[in-house]
Amino acid sequence: MKLTRIASPFTCLALFALCSLGISSCQRDVKPDLPSGEIVGEALLEELQVVEFATVDADPKSYFEQTVLVEATATAVCQRAGCWMQISDDESTARVRWETGCGGKYAFPADLAGKRILIQGSFYPTTLSEEDAEHLQSEAPEGVVIEREGYEFNASSIVILD
């Protein structure tokens, strides 16, 4: 007859705790449930969580130079080549350009203004030269003001939610 050793209550509790930690850490790695929409650009990274742009703007330095997935409303789009757009959320405003540059692989749809979108890209402070600001202003829809100081996203992808 073979004897089976029963684990002590402490051992059982320790194993349960380790299993629980393993399960919760795995849950953080699961791809978030993203709203459906039309994707323009590269595939979305699976590990990113959606952040509202107003949250990013409240503490911008903590989001600089990293890839983020941000939800916002498109408020203006370059009407010449679709190479930039302006986004907002509450009182927060930023510019978005494609990583591949103007005339690159992708363009923002000209009719995007007013729609909710997700933006995957890096976020950083920027200052436009007077010449660049005038150039962007010439491509902006009427009534849109291009600020020289502010924030900008280098987008690799967007998802049009509306």
Secondary structure, 3 states (H helix, E strand, C coil): CCCCCCCCHHHHHHHHHHHHHHHHHHHHCCCCCCCCCEEEECCCCCCCCEEEHHHHHHCHHHHECCEEEEEEEEEEECCCCCCEEEEEECCEEEEEEECCCCCCCCCCCCCCCCCEEEEEEEEEEEECCHHHHHHHHHHCCCCCCCCCEEEEEEEEEEEECC
